[in-house]
Amino acid sequence: MSAPSGTDLTTTAPSSDRRRRVAVFTHTRRAEAIDAARRLIGDLAAAGIVAVVPDDELEALRNGFAETAIESLPEASSPGHCELVVVLGGDGTILRGAEWALASDIPLLGVNLGHVGFLAEAESSQVDEIASHVVAGDYRVEERLTVEVAVTVAGERVWESFAINEVSIEKAARERMIDVMVGVDAEPLSRWGCDGVLVSTPTGSTAYAFSAGGPVISPTIDALLLLPLSAHALFARPMVLAPQQQVDIELVDSEINHGVVWCDGRRSLTLAPGSVVTVTRGAHRLRLARLSTHSFTERLVRKFGLRVEGWRNPATPRTDSA
């Protein structure tokens, strides 16, 4: 299998001194996810590969398997501990698996059980095929930009996190707008009274940012998307920035100007007036395992169900107006 330009072909051979290990994350509140995960674990076990799963999923997945087939997932993976993370669920479950894999630079393979599932590579009906690819080490690795987030108050850093899709700064009170001053590379850009502000990665451009009216950005591009939400301002357009640029969002110091910062809709912090949220390019890149060579355009068409019938189809009859 040849690797397209810009990707590396990952093939992992079994080691003589240890068994191969694959981390498995599952949406255990969905019966179809548990069934698909158990089928995957069984196929991996048959090939001598150990499934490593979170503690809270052991009970749902272990029954019927030998103890040596499944292990408990450590809080952080040491280099070489797992060769791959397979996640069965929607994008929320995939983001959960990505949080664990990101710092160790472990590739992640998403199996879609949600609706759109842009981070997913395959569907649950393909579990047997997925297992074959994993056993053979037959997959490409596609790298994606991530961002780091820091919150400072009076010059003191009080919180930090990361995001794969987006960072959102939102109003804390439904009945009020949030008042923010936005800057790029330490230079003021604009002051917005708005519902919030997004800073998105290209991966996140098809998530929250897409719903908010932002542009779709190809994941092969390293860029940051700055997007105000329902801003009352003359200039309130999405901006695409270079990946090395820094975005600062400051809550204007007013006693009623409270907000919340969210990273991927999973990690949050309440923001007091005067807080500054700084977003920069992340030190780690998300590594997505790909089984196919489908282009980003093909994925857009399939995930969104876009109408493409008749596109340059010579069989389509031509109708000329009189």
Summary of the structure (lengths in Angstrom):
residues: 322
radius of gyration: 22.2
end to end distance: 53.0
largest distance: 78.0
contacts: 1005
relative contact order: 0.14
helix: 21%
strand: 35%
